[in-house]
Amino acid sequence: MDERDIKRMPIVVPRELYERFQACSRDENKTNTAMVLEWMKNYVKEKEQKIEREQALLALCLRVGKIVDDIAPCLEKTDPKRPYVKDLAKALQELGDNVELLDDTKFEANLVLIEQALTPRRR
């Protein structure tokens, strides 16, 4: 590896943690550097996979929202659920555009209302 491809990270570690780390890592047969590099690679991989899953979920929300939006006009104009289908399509498309809505209580409450309106009532 070329020196230009290396980033050095001088770090300060509390002595007690370092000593505990040394005691726990004796059987690993790896250098401290190798272990830290492995942890960093795993951490980055985990974060990238999480981002990929979120992007896939958002893409799915957009697709489903567009499908639902296309279906809504097929419902009879007198169908009382038609407006809720349109609302669901809009909500899914908004979610596809903005993942932050997953943490929005108003958005969640709106989805619950739409779900209740569209779910057949049990007798």
N, C-alpha and C positions, 0 to 999 in steps of 0.2 A: 504494500500500500504506500502510495506517495505521501510525503509529508503535507502536501497541499490538501489531501483528502482527509486529513485528521483534524479534529477539534478537541483540544485538551480541556478538561473540566476539573480544575482544582476545586475540591470541595472540602468543607469542614464537617467532620462527623463527631458527635459526642463520644468520648472515650468508652463509656459503658456500652453504647450501642455497637461500636466497632469491635469491642472485645466479645460481646455476645454473638455478633456476626461471625467473627473468627472461629469461635467455639462451635457454632452450628454448621459452618461451611467446611470444616476439616475433611469430611468424608466425600466431598464433591469432586475432588481431584481437578479443580479448576482454579485459575487465578482470580483474584478479586475483580480484575478488569473484565475477564471473560464472563463472570457471573453478572456484573453490572450491565455489560453489553447485551447479554441474553435477556435480562429483565427489561431493558430499554426497548429492544426489538419486539418483545412480547407486548409491551405496553402500547407501542405505536401501532402494531398490528391490530390489537383489540380496539383501539380508538378508530382506526380506519375502517374496520369491519362494522363498527357501530354506525359510523357515518354512512357507509354503503347501505346498511339496513334501513336507516332513516330515509335515505334518498329513494330507495325502492318502495318504501311505504308511501311516501309522498307521491311518487309517480303512480302508484296503484290508486291512491285517493283521487288523483286527477282523472285517471281513466274511468274509474267507477262513476265519478261525478258526471263525466261527460256522457257515459252510457245512460245513467239515470235521467239526465237532462234530455237525451234523445227519446227516451221511453215516455216521458211525461206527456208529450202531445198526443201520444197514441191512446191515452186514457180518455174516456168520454168526458166531455166538458162538464157534465153534471156529476161526475164522480167526486164525492166530498174529499177524497184523499189526494186528488190531483195537486192542489197547492202544496201539500206536504212533500210530495215527490219532488216538486220543483225546489222546495226549501232544502231537501236532503242533497240534491244535486249541487246546489249553490254552496252548502256547508262543506261538502267533500272537496269541491274545487277550491274553496278558501283554505281548507286544511292543506291541500296539495301545494298551495302557494306560500303557506306560512305555518311551519311546524310549531311555532310558539303557541298556536291556538290550543294545542294539547293541554296546556297549563291554564287556559282561560276558563274560569268557572261559568261565565255567561255562555261561552260557546258550548261547553258540556251540557249546561241546562237546556239550551236550545236543542241539542241533539236528543236529549231525553224526551223532550216534548214531541219532537218529530217522530221518534221511535214509538212513543205511546200512541200517537195519532195513526201511524201506519200499521201497527201490530194488531192483528185480529183479536178481538176480545173473546175469551173463553167463556163458555156458557156453563 
